[in-house]
Amino acid sequence: MKILVVEDEPAIARIIKNGLERSGHVVDHIDDGAEAIERVEIYDYDLAILDVFLPGTDGFEVCRHIRKIGLDLKILMLTAKSDLDSKVLSLNIGADDYMTKPFSLEELNARVRALGRREKLSAEVKLKVDSLVLDLATRTATINNKSLKITLTEFKLLEYLIRNQNRFCTRTMLSENVWGEKENISNTITATISRLKAKMKKLNNNSELIHAVPKSGYRIY
């Protein structure tokens, strides 16, 4: 899993990051809630581990924002409080689980594994937008029930656009989450989308499904 850890206590953050990485996860750590809000809008995380008591923008605010913009990543809240109100609030605003400090790495890893299993069980088998259908199990695509011949990168691009169809996908978002690149690959993205749109139009009565948004990025609808 790709995990974002938002924790402002360096010693605790280091223990969490090292423990999760030893279990095979990819972990990014930051100590600022405002930066967390920026990151979840750009990077594609499977799980966010949020400390409640962060300076400035706290964990509750980050959790609310994630749910407000419709992201479906799992959220695990960390709090020093053991009172019922904090636990209830965490769940009411959209968190999937919570843990009270102090905790053991064994328990943390168990909670993370449980959330990972829940994610797999709830994952869609097919994604659909208008006449386009992606089959995630077979990695195939159809438009108007006709086979769309695409590469793996093109499939991943369509999957990312569909999963984020309620927001604009910038070139930075596509570069990071589809190609896994941090440097500027704007020309590659433009060429790939151009080829993909041409293939799709032939099967969709010359109608566009991917739309460029000036100075913003792309949307699919």
Helices and strands as residue ranges (DSSP letters): E 2-6, H 10-22, E 26-30, H 33-42, E 47-51, H 59-68, E 74-79, H 84-92, E 97-100, H 105-122, E 126-129, E 132-135, E 140-143, E 146-147, H 152-163, H 171-174, I 175-179, H 186-203, E 210-213, E 217-220
